[in-house]
Amino acid sequence: PEKQREKSETVLRKKWMKKLTDVNPNDAVTDEYGVWPTKTSIDVLRTQPDGSITIYEIKIGTGTPINLYQLKMYWDGLVLSGKQPKEAILLVEDYRTNLKEMADMMNSSLNPPNLPNNNQMSSKYNFMIKKHSEVGLDD
């Protein structure tokens, strides 16, 4: 089942990247972007022409707290490498309202690390959760 999930998530990731580039042909859309010394991979990283960065974590099934923490890990890794994300979106088939509450709490109460250059403060977290059905990933 784990292999099946990986395969399905890979298919979804490719589909999402195609949707992003179809709608925003000038954006740079990358998958498996490595952060941290471990080169932990961000599912999809989108950089718009103005330099704003959105990161996506794509999951099959119902979103879980660990999925949100994956986004936090990616965000922090980008910040520590000198890149400032604008938003981080968890794409799931479904989620419970308490997961959205958790994301809101993380956005309002947790502080990202400082950017390495000049020890400048990073922007506050901006985590969002969206269902596949909201973004057209379920068709």
C-alpha positions as CSV (number, residue, x, y, z in Angstrom):
1,P,0.0,0.0,0.0
2,E,2.9,2.4,0.8
3,K,4.3,2.0,-2.7
4,Q,0.9,2.5,-4.2
5,R,0.5,5.8,-2.2
6,E,3.9,7.0,-3.4
7,K,3.0,6.3,-7.0
8,S,-0.4,8.0,-6.7
9,E,1.2,11.1,-5.0
10,T,3.8,11.2,-7.8
11,V,1.0,11.2,-10.4
12,L,-0.8,13.9,-8.5
13,R,2.4,16.0,-8.2
14,K,3.0,15.8,-12.0
15,K,-0.7,16.7,-12.6
16,W,-0.4,19.7,-10.2
17,M,2.8,21.0,-11.8
18,K,1.1,20.8,-15.2
19,K,-1.9,22.8,-13.9
20,L,0.4,25.4,-12.4
21,T,2.4,25.9,-15.6
22,D,-0.7,25.8,-17.9
23,V,-2.2,28.7,-15.9
24,N,1.1,30.6,-15.1
25,P,3.5,29.8,-18.0
26,N,6.1,32.3,-16.7
27,D,6.4,30.7,-13.3
28,A,9.3,28.4,-12.5
29,V,7.7,25.1,-11.2
30,T,10.1,22.5,-9.7
31,D,9.5,19.2,-7.9
32,E,11.7,17.4,-5.5
33,Y,13.5,20.7,-4.5
34,G,16.0,19.8,-1.8
35,V,16.4,21.8,1.5
36,W,18.5,21.3,4.6
37,P,21.8,19.4,4.4
38,T,19.8,16.2,4.0
39,K,18.3,17.6,0.8
40,T,14.8,16.8,2.0
41,S,12.5,17.2,-1.0
42,I,9.7,19.8,-1.3
43,D,6.9,18.2,-3.4
44,V,6.4,21.3,-5.6
45,L,8.1,24.7,-5.4
46,R,6.7,27.5,-7.5
47,T,8.6,30.7,-8.1
48,Q,6.7,33.6,-9.7
49,P,8.5,36.2,-11.9
50,D,8.3,38.7,-9.0
51,G,10.3,36.2,-6.9
52,S,7.5,35.1,-4.6
53,I,7.7,31.5,-3.6
54,T,4.9,29.0,-2.9
55,I,5.5,25.5,-1.6
56,Y,3.1,22.6,-1.9
57,E,2.8,19.4,0.0
58,I,0.5,17.0,-1.9
59,K,-1.1,14.1,0.0
60,I,-3.6,11.3,-0.7
61,G,-6.3,10.9,1.9
62,T,-7.0,13.1,4.9
63,G,-4.5,15.7,6.0
64,T,-2.7,15.1,9.3
65,P,-0.6,17.3,11.7
66,I,2.6,15.7,10.4
67,N,1.8,17.0,6.9
68,L,1.6,20.5,8.3
69,Y,4.9,20.0,10.1
70,Q,6.4,18.8,6.8
71,L,5.5,22.2,5.3
72,K,7.1,23.9,8.3
73,M,10.3,21.9,7.8
74,Y,10.3,23.0,4.1
75,W,9.6,26.6,4.9
76,D,12.4,26.7,7.6
77,G,14.8,25.0,5.2
78,L,14.2,27.5,2.5
79,V,14.5,30.4,4.9
80,L,17.8,29.1,6.2
81,S,19.1,28.9,2.6
82,G,18.2,32.5,2.1
83,K,14.9,32.1,0.3
84,Q,11.7,33.6,1.7
85,P,8.5,31.7,0.9
86,K,5.2,33.7,0.6
87,E,2.9,30.8,1.3
88,A,2.9,27.0,1.9
89,I,-0.1,25.0,0.9
90,L,-1.1,21.5,1.9
91,L,-3.2,19.8,-0.8
92,V,-5.2,16.9,0.6
93,E,-8.4,15.0,-0.3
94,D,-10.0,16.0,2.9
95,Y,-9.2,17.5,6.3
96,R,-10.9,18.1,9.7
97,T,-11.6,21.6,10.9
98,N,-9.1,21.1,13.8
99,L,-6.3,20.8,11.3
100,K,-7.2,24.2,9.9
101,E,-7.2,25.5,13.5
102,M,-3.7,24.1,13.9
103,A,-2.5,25.8,10.7
104,D,-4.0,29.1,12.0
105,M,-2.3,28.7,15.3
106,M,1.1,28.0,13.6
107,N,0.6,31.1,11.5
108,S,-0.1,33.3,14.4
109,S,2.1,32.0,17.2
110,L,5.2,30.3,15.7
111,N,8.2,32.2,14.5
112,P,10.3,31.1,11.5
113,P,14.1,31.2,11.8
114,N,15.9,34.4,10.8
115,L,17.2,34.7,7.2
116,P,21.0,34.0,7.2
117,N,21.9,37.3,5.6
118,N,22.1,40.1,8.2
119,N,20.1,37.9,10.6
120,Q,17.0,39.5,9.1
121,M,13.6,38.4,10.4
122,S,11.7,36.0,8.2
123,S,8.1,36.7,7.2
124,K,5.5,35.0,9.4
125,Y,4.4,31.5,8.4
126,N,1.5,31.4,5.9
127,F,0.2,27.8,5.9
128,M,-3.0,26.9,4.1
129,I,-4.9,23.7,3.5
130,K,-6.9,23.1,0.4
131,K,-8.8,20.1,-0.8
132,H,-8.0,18.5,-4.1
133,S,-11.6,19.3,-5.2
134,E,-11.0,23.0,-4.6
135,V,-8.0,23.1,-7.0
136,G,-9.2,20.7,-9.6
137,L,-6.9,17.8,-8.7
138,D,-9.8,15.3,-8.3
139,D,-10.9,15.2,-11.9
